[in-house]
Amino acid sequence: GDLAVQRGWDGERGGWFDFVGREPPFASRPETTESWWTQIYGAFLQLQLYHNTQDQQYLERFEKMEGFYVQHYIDSEYGGVFMNVSREGALVGEGNKAVVWKTSYHEVEHGLLNYLYLNLYVNHKPAVLHFKLNGDEGARKHFVSLVDDPKVELAGVKVNDQPWSGFDAQERSVSLPAGKDLRVEVTLKPCP
């Protein structure tokens, strides 16, 4: 992670480069752009590194990366997120915000994963997720954690606003009663 930051991140401005040389000195190309997906996954990397090390530098980098993202990628006039910006944060190209391989769900994913990682890994607080699921006639497990980490467990489950005991905390799965469009609320908790 540190090597990726050394070679691919502009620590002065806060953006992640699209292209880095394959051979020494592994520098970014001067004409490189910075893409939305590189930016958000670089920020996720910082939260994971913080979780693994508890080193404050990773949170500081995360804040700088997210600051660059908010300032330069988000279209504050019409909404949405631009695909590419320059090193300085200027819009590159036609200002596309959606193409075949980039749609608005990526922006929702970004917010959702930030919510989960910040609550669970940084603030050490539970995170609540809401699902609408169908219960089958037989016992069927629904795996409800969006965090692939065995140290995160289910703390509680509600089905249609009522406490529900049909869950496995460590497996992060819920067995539902029969029914359609069940409102399922799960609380994830960080474990020491």
Protein Blocks (a to p, Z undefined) as FASTA:
>chain_A
ZZmmmmmpcfknopacfbdcfbdehiacfkbccdfklmmmmmmmmmmmmmmnopaklmmm
mmmmmmmmmmmmpcfkngpjdfbdcfkopaehjhpabdfklcfklmmmmmmmmmmmmmmm
mnopacdddddddddfbdcdddfbfbdcfkbccfbdceehiacfbbcfklopacddedeh
iacdddddddZZ
